[in-house]
């Protein structure tokens, strides 16, 4: 990082004039242990799972949409596919808990921990072993993508109802009121949001998740895909590979990962601020500053895919831009 910072100071521009691009390049130098890191292959890992709490009317969409949208992603027709193609990234789907069976595909990895979680508003979403298994699945797929040549990973998700467990995790790990971190998800009205807040509050009362034990929090009020995202982050960090994290649900996974291994957050690059009210709270808790605030609330990894281009640009500026001495330009400092 010191070497990268020194090189940034010698590039043909006023110091700090490229702002966040400069800071990201310096962070990437530390993550990759390379003073001039280069971005090669890029992978978006979309973690998918269903949620029993949808029975409480917390989503504007029915549960079967999860499997249908996974099929759409595998066919290349979703927003994440379009944006991944735009930045030259591969998309792989990790099924850790979709209720339906998804047709086989070369870009589908099936590691079902269960067919959807249980309803967190009346009991634990999963048991402790399932929580650990979901994290392990994410670690495994992250390692496989790095072994395939990925130099950067991005997180995405698909799971109808998954803003509900994400809000629950935020409330517990950020130690804040449920209502302050709970939004409208995919388009609930005021009455629907009130049901969602009430379901989470019941879940916290019934389950009493232990904020000092992130596995307990994930098991009691989380989701299989949230655990898998935490695993992707841990797996990337273990391999010294940056992981570009998408929105609200992905950041819930990052909270779990950071609670398990605080040093892992140094490998996380935040991308955008979701319209979900709890997202900023989670980012602040993690000490992360996002690139964009563009009213995204889709998920799938869309914000992370866009940010992959930003991350690659940061590396190229550091690596390819001429120095004052090399270009024969007078340094006026």
KEKE-3310 file (N, C-alpha, C; in steps of 0.2 Angstrom, whole numbers, plus 5000, padded with zeros to 4 digits):
npx = (5004:5010:5019:5011:5004:5015:5018:5006:5007:5016:5011:5004:4996:4986:4989:4978:4968:4960:4952:4942:4945:4959:4961:4955:4963:4975:4970:4967:4980:4985:4976:4979:4993:5002:5010:5006:4992:4982:4967:4960:4951:4934:4921:4904:4895:4880:4870:4857:4842:4827:4814:4805:4798:4790:4777:4771:4767:4777:4782:4781:4780:4777:4783:4788:4794:4807:4814:4810:4817:4830:4831:4830:4841:4851:4849:4853:4845:4843:4844:4857:4864:4865:4872:4884:4889:4892:4903:4911:4911:4909:4895:4890:4878:4874:4865:4859:4847:4835:4817:4812:4817:4831:4834:4848:4864:4879:4883:4878:4879:4874:4871:4862:4856:4844:4827:4822:4822:4815:4801:4806:4799:4792:4800:4817:4826:4834:4845:4860:4870:4866:4867:4881:4884:4879:4888:4900:4897:4898:4911:4917:4913:4918:4932:4933:4930:4941:4951:4948:4953:4948:4951:4945:4930:4912:4897:4881:4863:4848:4832:4816:4809:4820:4824:4819:4825:4838:4836:4833:4845:4853:4847:4850:4865:4869:4863:4851:4834:4821:4812:4820:4828:4822:4814:4804:4806:4804:4793:4783:4767:4763:4756:4760:4774:4773:4768:4779:4789:4783:4784:4798:4801:4793:4801:4813:4810:4805:4816:4828:4841:4859:4869:4883:4887:4889:4885:4874:4865:4864:4858:4846:4839:4842:4846:4849:4856:4861:4871:4879:4884:4892:4901:4907:4914:4922:4930:4935:4943:4952:4960:4966:4959:4950:4933:4919:4905:4887:4871:4859:4856:4867:4876:4872:4876:4890:4891:4889:4901:4911:4908:4912:4925:4934:4945:4941:4933:4942:4944:4933:4924:4913:4899:4887:4873:4859:4841:4835:4832:4841:4853:4863:4866:4872:4883:4890:4893:4902:4912:4913:4914:4903:4903:4892:4876:4862:4849:4846:4838:4837:4845:4853:4866:4868:4872:4885:4891:4891:4901:4912:4918:4923:4932:4941:4945:4952:4963:4969:4972:4982:4992:4994:4995:5006:5021:5027:5041:5043:5035:5040:5035:5033:5033:5024:5024)
npy = (4994:5006:5008:5009:5020:5029:5029:5034:5047:5051:5051:5059:5071:5082:5079:5068:5070:5061:5056:5044:5034:5033:5030:5017:5010:5010:5002:4990:4986:4983:4972:4963:4961:4968:4980:4986:4981:4971:4969:4954:4941:4941:4937:4935:4930:4924:4921:4910:4907:4902:4908:4905:4915:4922:4918:4927:4937:4947:4950:4957:4949:4932:4916:4907:4914:4915:4903:4904:4916:4912:4903:4912:4920:4910:4908:4919:4931:4941:4956:4956:4948:4956:4967:4961:4956:4968:4972:4962:4951:4934:4925:4916:4905:4900:4889:4888:4885:4886:4883:4875:4864:4868:4868:4859:4867:4874:4884:4884:4880:4868:4867:4863:4868:4867:4866:4881:4892:4890:4898:4913:4921:4913:4904:4897:4901:4892:4878:4877:4870:4870:4884:4885:4876:4884:4895:4888:4883:4895:4899:4888:4890:4902:4899:4890:4899:4908:4898:4896:4907:4919:4936:4945:4945:4947:4949:4943:4941:4930:4929:4928:4938:4941:4953:4954:4944:4951:4963:4959:4954:4966:4973:4966:4965:4978:4983:4991:4999:4989:4995:5005:5000:4993:4992:4994:4984:4974:4982:4984:4991:5003:4996:4983:4985:4987:4975:4967:4973:4970:4956:4953:4959:4950:4938:4941:4942:4929:4921:4926:4930:4929:4943:4942:4931:4927:4916:4911:4921:4921:4908:4909:4921:4923:4919:4906:4910:4922:4918:4911:4921:4928:4918:4918:4930:4928:4917:4924:4934:4925:4921:4932:4940:4953:4957:4963:4970:4970:4976:4979:4965:4958:4966:4962:4949:4953:4959:4948:4940:4949:4949:4937:4936:4949:4955:4952:4962:4972:4967:4969:4978:4991:4995:5003:5013:5007:5009:5004:5007:5003:5000:5010:5011:4998:4999:5009:5003:4994:5002:5006:5014:5018:5018:5023:5032:5029:5025:5011:4996:4983:4972:4956:4957:4968:4981:4979:4973:4984:4991:4984:4988:5001:4997:4991:5001:5009:5002:5002:5015:5017:5008:5010:5024:5038:5043:5059:5061:5051:5055:5067:5079:5093:5094:5103:5104)
npz = (5000:5004:4994:4983:4986:4985:4972:4966:4970:4961:4948:4933:4938:4948:4966:4973:4965:4958:4968:4975:4966:4967:4981:4981:4973:4981:4992:4985:4982:4994:4998:4988:4989:4980:4973:4961:4957:4946:4937:4931:4926:4931:4943:4946:4960:4963:4976:4981:4989:4998:5009:5024:5031:5022:5022:5031:5024:5020:5008:4992:4981:4976:4983:4973:4963:4966:4961:4948:4944:4946:4936:4925:4927:4925:4911:4906:4905:4915:4924:4931:4922:4911:4915:4920:4908:4902:4909:4907:4915:4923:4927:4941:4949:4965:4973:4988:4995:4988:4986:4975:4962:4952:4935:4928:4925:4917:4924:4937:4954:4965:4982:4992:5007:5013:5009:5008:5022:5038:5046:5052:5061:5070:5075:5075:5060:5054:5059:5069:5063:5049:5047:5048:5037:5026:5026:5023:5010:5003:5005:4998:4984:4982:4982:4972:4961:4961:4959:4946:4940:4943:4948:4955:4965:4965:4975:4974:4975:4976:4982:4987:4999:5006:5011:5024:5033:5032:5037:5050:5054:5053:5063:5075:5075:5073:5083:5084:5083:5076:5066:5061:5052:5043:5027:5012:5004:4990:4986:4995:5002:5015:5025:5022:5025:5039:5043:5041:5049:5061:5061:5061:5073:5082:5079:5084:5098:5100:5097:5102:5097:5099:5100:5101:5095:5080:5072:5078:5077:5063:5061:5068:5064:5050:5033:5021:5009:5013:5023:5014:5006:5016:5017:5005:5005:5016:5010:4999:5006:5012:5002:4997:4988:4982:4986:4979:4985:4985:4987:5000:5005:5003:5010:5023:5024:5024:5036:5044:5041:5045:5058:5062:5058:5060:5052:5040:5034:5028:5016:5008:4997:4996:4986:4982:4989:4995:4993:5004:5021:5031:5025:5025:5038:5041:5033:5039:5051:5047:5043:5029:5014:5001:4982:4974:4974:4969:4969:4968:4971:4967:4969:4966:4963:4955:4957:4962:4950:4941:4949:4947:4935:4939:4949:4942:4933:4943:4946:4933:4932:4942:4937:4923:4920:4916:4925:4932:4929:4920:4909:4906:4911:4920:4938:4948:4962)
capx = (5000:5014:5022:5005:5003:5020:5017:5000:5010:5021:5007:5004:4989:4987:4988:4971:4963:4955:4948:4941:4949:4966:4961:4953:4969:4979:4967:4968:4987:4986:4973:4982:5000:5005:5010:5002:4987:4979:4961:4959:4945:4929:4916:4899:4892:4873:4868:4850:4838:4820:4813:4799:4794:4786:4771:4769:4765:4782:4785:4776:4780:4776:4790:4790:4798:4814:4816:4809:4822:4836:4831:4831:4848:4855:4847:4856:4841:4841:4848:4863:4867:4866:4878:4890:4892:4894:4909:4915:4911:4906:4890:4888:4873:4875:4858:4859:4841:4829:4812:4811:4823:4832:4837:4855:4867:4886:4885:4874:4882:4869:4873:4856:4856:4837:4822:4820:4822:4809:4798:4809:4794:4789:4806:4823:4826:4838:4849:4867:4874:4864:4870:4888:4885:4878:4894:4905:4896:4900:4919:4919:4912:4923:4938:4933:4931:4948:4955:4947:4957:4945:4955:4940:4923:4907:4892:4874:4858:4841:4828:4810:4808:4826:4826:4817:4831:4843:4834:4834:4852:4855:4844:4854:4872:4870:4860:4846:4827:4819:4809:4825:4832:4817:4811:4798:4809:4802:4788:4777:4764:4764:4753:4765:4780:4771:4768:4786:4792:4780:4786:4805:4801:4791:4806:4819:4807:4805:4822:4833:4848:4865:4873:4890:4888:4886:4882:4868:4861:4862:4854:4840:4835:4845:4845:4854:4860:4865:4876:4883:4887:4897:4906:4911:4918:4928:4934:4939:4949:4958:4964:4969:4956:4945:4926:4914:4898:4881:4867:4857:4856:4875:4879:4870:4881:4896:4891:4890:4908:4915:4907:4916:4933:4934:4949:4939:4930:4947:4944:4927:4923:4906:4897:4881:4869:4852:4836:4833:4835:4846:4859:4868:4868:4876:4889:4893:4895:4907:4917:4914:4911:4901:4904:4887:4870:4858:4842:4846:4835:4835:4849:4855:4873:4868:4877:4892:4893:4893:4907:4918:4922:4926:4938:4946:4948:4956:4969:4972:4975:4988:4997:4996:4996:5013:5023:5029:5047:5043:5032:5044:5031:5036:5029:5024:5023)
capy = (5000:5012:5008:5011:5027:5033:5029:5039:5054:5053:5051:5065:5074:5084:5074:5066:5073:5056:5054:5037:5029:5033:5026:5010:5007:5008:4997:4984:4985:4979:4966:4958:4961:4969:4988:4988:4976:4971:4965:4950:4938:4944:4933:4937:4924:4925:4916:4910:4904:4904:4910:4903:4921:4925:4916:4932:4943:4952:4952:4959:4944:4925:4913:4904:4919:4914:4898:4907:4921:4909:4900:4918:4922:4905:4908:4925:4936:4945:4962:4955:4946:4962:4971:4957:4956:4975:4973:4956:4946:4928:4925:4909:4904:4895:4887:4885:4884:4887:4878:4871:4861:4872:4864:4859:4872:4874:4890:4882:4875:4866:4865:4865:4867:4865:4869:4887:4892:4890:4905:4916:4925:4909:4900:4898:4900:4886:4876:4880:4866:4873:4890:4884:4873:4889:4898:4883:4883:4901:4898:4883:4892:4908:4896:4888:4904:4910:4893:4896:4913:4926:4941:4949:4942:4951:4946:4945:4936:4930:4925:4932:4939:4941:4959:4953:4942:4955:4968:4956:4954:4972:4976:4963:4966:4985:4985:4997:4997:4985:4999:5010:4996:4989:4996:4991:4978:4974:4986:4984:4997:5005:4991:4978:4986:4986:4967:4965:4975:4966:4949:4953:4960:4944:4934:4943:4941:4922:4918:4929:4929:4932:4947:4941:4925:4928:4910:4910:4926:4919:4903:4911:4925:4924:4916:4902:4914:4927:4914:4909:4928:4928:4913:4921:4936:4925:4914:4929:4936:4920:4920:4939:4942:4958:4955:4969:4968:4973:4980:4977:4958:4957:4969:4958:4944:4956:4960:4941:4939:4953:4947:4930:4938:4956:4957:4951:4968:4975:4964:4971:4985:4993:4998:5008:5014:5005:5013:5001:5012:5000:4999:5015:5009:4993:5001:5013:4998:4990:5007:5006:5020:5016:5023:5026:5032:5029:5023:5004:4991:4977:4966:4951:4959:4973:4987:4976:4972:4991:4994:4980:4993:5006:4994:4989:5008:5011:4998:5004:5022:5016:5004:5013:5031:5040:5048:5066:5060:5047:5059:5073:5084:5097:5093:5110:5104)
capz = (5000:5004:4987:4978:4988:4983:4964:4965:4971:4955:4942:4930:4940:4955:4971:4976:4960:4956:4973:4977:4962:4970:4987:4980:4970:4986:4995:4981:4982:5000:4997:4983:4991:4974:4972:4955:4955:4939:4937:4925:4926:4936:4944:4951:4963:4965:4981:4980:4994:4999:5016:5027:5033:5017:5025:5035:5020:5020:5001:4987:4976:4979:4984:4967:4959:4967:4957:4941:4943:4946:4929:4921:4927:4921:4904:4904:4904:4921:4924:4933:4916:4906:4918:4920:4901:4901:4912:4906:4921:4923:4933:4943:4954:4970:4976:4994:4998:4984:4987:4969:4959:4946:4929:4928:4920:4918:4929:4943:4959:4970:4988:4996:5014:5015:5004:5011:5029:5042:5047:5058:5066:5075:5078:5072:5053:5053:5065:5069:5058:5043:5046:5046:5030:5021:5025:5020:5003:5000:5005:4993:4978:4981:4981:4965:4956:4961:4955:4939:4937:4945:4952:4959:4965:4967:4978:4972:4978:4974:4987:4988:5006:5010:5015:5030:5038:5032:5042:5057:5056:5055:5070:5080:5074:5073:5089:5083:5082:5069:5062:5058:5047:5039:5022:5009:5000:4982:4984:5000:5004:5022:5029:5021:5029:5046:5044:5040:5055:5067:5060:5063:5081:5085:5078:5089:5104:5101:5096:5106:5094:5103:5095:5102:5092:5073:5069:5082:5073:5056:5062:5071:5060:5044:5027:5018:5004:5017:5025:5008:5005:5021:5016:4999:5008:5020:5005:4995:5010:5014:4996:4996:4982:4984:4985:4978:4989:4982:4992:5007:5007:5002:5016:5029:5023:5026:5043:5047:5039:5049:5065:5063:5057:5059:5047:5033:5031:5024:5009:5006:4993:4996:4980:4982:4995:4993:4996:5010:5026:5035:5022:5027:5045:5040:5030:5044:5056:5044:5041:5022:5010:4994:4977:4971:4977:4962:4970:4967:4976:4964:4971:4961:4962:4950:4959:4962:4943:4939:4952:4945:4931:4943:4952:4936:4931:4948:4945:4927:4933:4945:4933:4916:4919:4916:4930:4929:4927:4914:4903:4905:4913:4926:4944:4951:4969)
cpx = (5004:5017:5017:5004:5008:5020:5011:5003:5014:5017:5005:4997:4990:4986:4981:4966:4958:4952:4948:4944:4956:4966:4959:4959:4974:4977:4968:4976:4988:4983:4977:4990:5004:5004:5007:4997:4984:4973:4961:4952:4940:4923:4911:4896:4886:4871:4861:4847:4831:4819:4806:4795:4790:4779:4767:4767:4770:4785:4779:4775:4780:4783:4792:4794:4805:4817:4816:4815:4829:4837:4833:4838:4853:4854:4850:4852:4839:4846:4855:4867:4870:4872:4884:4893:4895:4901:4914:4916:4907:4901:4889:4883:4874:4868:4860:4853:4835:4824:4812:4818:4824:4836:4844:4858:4874:4888:4881:4878:4876:4872:4867:4857:4849:4833:4819:4821:4815:4807:4801:4805:4791:4794:4812:4823:4829:4842:4856:4871:4872:4867:4878:4889:4884:4885:4899:4904:4899:4908:4921:4919:4917:4930:4939:4933:4938:4952:4954:4950:4954:4950:4951:4933:4918:4901:4885:4869:4852:4837:4822:4809:4814:4828:4824:4822:4837:4842:4835:4841:4855:4853:4848:4861:4874:4867:4856:4839:4826:4817:4814:4829:4828:4813:4805:4800:4807:4796:4782:4774:4765:4761:4758:4771:4778:4771:4775:4790:4790:4783:4794:4805:4799:4797:4812:4816:4807:4812:4828:4840:4854:4869:4881:4892:4885:4883:4875:4863:4859:4857:4847:4835:4838:4842:4850:4859:4864:4871:4881:4887:4893:4903:4910:4916:4924:4933:4938:4945:4954:4962:4967:4966:4950:4938:4922:4907:4893:4878:4865:4858:4864:4878:4878:4875:4888:4897:4892:4898:4912:4914:4911:4923:4933:4939:4947:4936:4935:4947:4938:4927:4916:4905:4892:4877:4862:4847:4833:4836:4840:4852:4865:4871:4873:4883:4893:4896:4901:4913:4918:4910:4909:4903:4898:4881:4865:4852:4841:4842:4833:4839:4852:4863:4874:4873:4884:4895:4895:4900:4913:4922:4925:4932:4943:4949:4953:4963:4973:4976:4982:4994:4999:4997:5004:5015:5026:5036:5047:5040:5035:5040:5033:5031:5030:5023:5030)
cpy = (5006:5013:5011:5019:5032:5034:5034:5046:5056:5053:5058:5068:5077:5079:5074:5068:5068:5053:5047:5032:5028:5028:5019:5007:5005:5003:4990:4982:4981:4973:4961:4957:4962:4977:4990:4982:4977:4967:4961:4947:4940:4939:4936:4931:4926:4919:4916:4905:4906:4905:4909:4909:4924:4923:4922:4938:4949:4953:4953:4953:4937:4921:4909:4908:4918:4909:4901:4912:4918:4906:4906:4920:4916:4905:4915:4931:4941:4951:4961:4952:4951:4966:4968:4957:4963:4975:4967:4951:4940:4928:4917:4909:4899:4894:4884:4884:4886:4881:4873:4869:4865:4867:4864:4864:4872:4880:4889:4878:4874:4863:4866:4863:4865:4868:4875:4886:4891:4898:4908:4919:4920:4904:4901:4897:4894:4884:4878:4876:4868:4880:4889:4881:4879:4893:4894:4883:4889:4901:4894:4886:4898:4905:4893:4893:4907:4905:4893:4903:4919:4930:4945:4945:4948:4947:4948:4940:4936:4926:4930:4932:4940:4948:4958:4950:4947:4961:4966:4956:4961:4975:4973:4965:4973:4988:4991:4994:4994:4990:5004:5006:4992:4994:4992:4985:4979:4979:4986:4991:4998:4999:4985:4979:4985:4979:4965:4967:4971:4959:4948:4954:4953:4939:4935:4941:4933:4919:4920:4928:4933:4936:4946:4934:4925:4922:4909:4915:4924:4913:4905:4916:4927:4920:4912:4906:4920:4924:4913:4916:4929:4924:4915:4926:4933:4921:4918:4932:4931:4919:4927:4941:4947:4956:4962:4967:4973:4977:4978:4970:4956:4960:4965:4953:4947:4957:4953:4939:4943:4952:4941:4932:4945:4959:4956:4957:4972:4973:4966:4978:4986:4996:5004:5008:5012:5009:5010:5005:5009:4999:5004:5013:5003:4995:5005:5008:4995:4995:5007:5012:5017:5021:5027:5027:5034:5026:5016:5001:4985:4971:4962:4952:4965:4979:4985:4975:4979:4993:4990:4985:4998:5003:4993:4996:5010:5008:5000:5011:5021:5013:5007:5020:5033:5044:5054:5065:5056:5050:5065:5079:5087:5096:5100:5110:5106)
cpz = (5000:4997:4982:4979:4985:4975:4963:4965:4965:4949:4940:4931:4946:4960:4973:4971:4957:4962:4975:4973:4965:4977:4986:4977:4976:4991:4992:4982:4989:5000:4993:4984:4984:4973:4966:4953:4949:4940:4930:4925:4932:4936:4948:4953:4966:4969:4981:4986:4995:5007:5018:5029:5028:5018:5029:5031:5020:5013:4997:4981:4980:4979:4977:4962:4960:4962:4949:4939:4942:4939:4924:4921:4924:4914:4901:4903:4909:4920:4926:4927:4912:4909:4918:4913:4900:4903:4911:4911:4920:4929:4934:4949:4959:4974:4982:4998:4994:4985:4981:4967:4953:4941:4929:4923:4922:4923:4935:4947:4964:4976:4993:5003:5017:5009:5007:5018:5032:5043:5053:5063:5071:5078:5074:5064:5051:5059:5064:5063:5051:5042:5044:5039:5025:5020:5021:5012:5000:4999:4999:4986:4977:4979:4974:4960:4956:4958:4948:4936:4939:4949:4956:4959:4967:4970:4975:4976:4975:4979:4989:4996:5009:5013:5022:5035:5038:5037:5049:5059:5057:5062:5076:5080:5075:5080:5089:5082:5076:5064:5058:5053:5043:5034:5019:5004:4993:4981:4989:5001:5012:5026:5028:5025:5037:5048:5045:5047:5061:5067:5063:5071:5084:5084:5083:5096:5105:5101:5100:5103:5098:5099:5096:5098:5085:5070:5072:5078:5067:5057:5064:5067:5053:5038:5024:5013:5008:5020:5020:5006:5010:5020:5010:5001:5012:5015:5001:4999:5011:5008:4993:4989:4985:4982:4985:4980:4986:4987:4998:5009:5008:5008:5023:5029:5026:5033:5047:5047:5044:5056:5067:5062:5055:5053:5040:5030:5027:5017:5005:5003:4993:4989:4979:4988:4992:4996:5002:5016:5030:5032:5024:5034:5045:5038:5035:5049:5053:5042:5034:5019:5003:4989:4975:4976:4972:4963:4968:4973:4973:4967:4965:4960:4957:4951:4959:4955:4940:4942:4950:4940:4934:4947:4947:4934:4937:4947:4939:4928:4936:4941:4927:4915:4920:4923:4927:4926:4920:4908:4902:4907:4920:4932:4948:4958:4972)
residu = (UNK:UNK:UNK:UNK:UNK:UNK:UNK:UNK:UNK:UNK:UNK:UNK:UNK:UNK:UNK:UNK:UNK:UNK:UNK:UNK:UNK:UNK:UNK:UNK:UNK:UNK:UNK:UNK:UNK:UNK:UNK:UNK:UNK:UNK:UNK:UNK:UNK:UNK:UNK:UNK:UNK:UNK:UNK:UNK:UNK:UNK:UNK:UNK:UNK:UNK:UNK:UNK:UNK:UNK:UNK:UNK:UNK:UNK:UNK:UNK:UNK:UNK:UNK:UNK:UNK:UNK:UNK:UNK:UNK:UNK:UNK:UNK:UNK:UNK:UNK:UNK:UNK:UNK:UNK:UNK:UNK:UNK:UNK:UNK:UNK:UNK:UNK:UNK:UNK:UNK:UNK:UNK:UNK:UNK:UNK:UNK:UNK:UNK:UNK:UNK:UNK:UNK:UNK:UNK:UNK:UNK:UNK:UNK:UNK:UNK:UNK:UNK:UNK:UNK:UNK:UNK:UNK:UNK:UNK:UNK:UNK:UNK:UNK:UNK:UNK:UNK:UNK:UNK:UNK:UNK:UNK:UNK:UNK:UNK:UNK:UNK:UNK:UNK:UNK:UNK:UNK:UNK:UNK:UNK:UNK:UNK:UNK:UNK:UNK:UNK:UNK:UNK:UNK:UNK:UNK:UNK:UNK:UNK:UNK:UNK:UNK:UNK:UNK:UNK:UNK:UNK:UNK:UNK:UNK:UNK:UNK:UNK:UNK:UNK:UNK:UNK:UNK:UNK:UNK:UNK:UNK:UNK:UNK:UNK:UNK:UNK:UNK:UNK:UNK:UNK:UNK:UNK:UNK:UNK:UNK:UNK:UNK:UNK:UNK:UNK:UNK:UNK:UNK:UNK:UNK:UNK:UNK:UNK:UNK:UNK:UNK:UNK:UNK:UNK:UNK:UNK:UNK:UNK:UNK:UNK:UNK:UNK:UNK:UNK:UNK:UNK:UNK:UNK:UNK:UNK:UNK:UNK:UNK:UNK:UNK:UNK:UNK:UNK:UNK:UNK:UNK:UNK:UNK:UNK:UNK:UNK:UNK:UNK:UNK:UNK:UNK:UNK:UNK:UNK:UNK:UNK:UNK:UNK:UNK:UNK:UNK:UNK:UNK:UNK:UNK:UNK:UNK:UNK:UNK:UNK:UNK:UNK:UNK:UNK:UNK:UNK:UNK:UNK:UNK:UNK:UNK:UNK:UNK:UNK:UNK:UNK:UNK:UNK:UNK:UNK:UNK:UNK:UNK:UNK:UNK:UNK:UNK:UNK:UNK:UNK:UNK:UNK:UNK:UNK:UNK:UNK:UNK:UNK:UNK:UNK:UNK:UNK:UNK:UNK:UNK:UNK:UNK:UNK:UNK:UNK:UNK:UNK:UNK:UNK:UNK:UNK:UNK:UNK:UNK:UNK:UNK:UNK:UNK)
# end
